[in-house]
Amino acid sequence: MPRPIFDGRISLGNIIAVFAQIITLLGIVATVALAWGQIDGRIAALEKGQAERSEDMTETKGRLRAVEALTQRQDATNGLILQALTEIKGRLQRIEALGGRER
């Protein structure tokens, strides 16, 4: 088997191959830089959206607490109204039982 022969001259093919490798490397670096920038922008947008949703959730929790407090007050008022109606009904029944006159 013959030995390969290497000659030390630089040919146009060698120069083109080196430039092609440099251009490929620059393309890879540019692609990585652009991808990094887009990913960073997306992450920033997601973080901003998450912060806005967190603020909305805090506001919604406050509103929910206010509605719960209002509901409790209304329940208490309804209980008092029901108690008063029960007393009135009992009083009417006693009046009817006595023939129209109250004790």
JOQUI-V272596 format. One line per field, one symbol per residue. ss: DSSP state (h for helix, s for strand, l for the rest). phi: phi as a letter, one per 30 degrees, with the letter a starting at -180 (. if undefined). psi: psi as a letter, one per 30 degrees, with the letter a starting at -180 (. if undefined). Layout:
ss=???
phi=???
psi=???
//
This chain:
ss=lllllllllllhhhhhhhhhhhhhhhhhhhhhhhhhhhhhhhhhhhhhhhhhhhhhhhhhhhhhhhhhhhhhhhhhhhhhhhhhhhhhhhhhhhhhhllllll
phi=.dddcccddccdddddddddddddddddddddddddddddddddddddddddddddddddddddddddddddddddddddddddddddddddddddddijccd
psi=kkkkkkkglkleeeeeeeeeeeeeeeeeeeeeeeeeeeeeeeeeeeeeeeeeeeeeeeeeeeeeeeeeeeeeeeeeeeeeeeeeeeeeeeeeeeeeeggfkl.
//
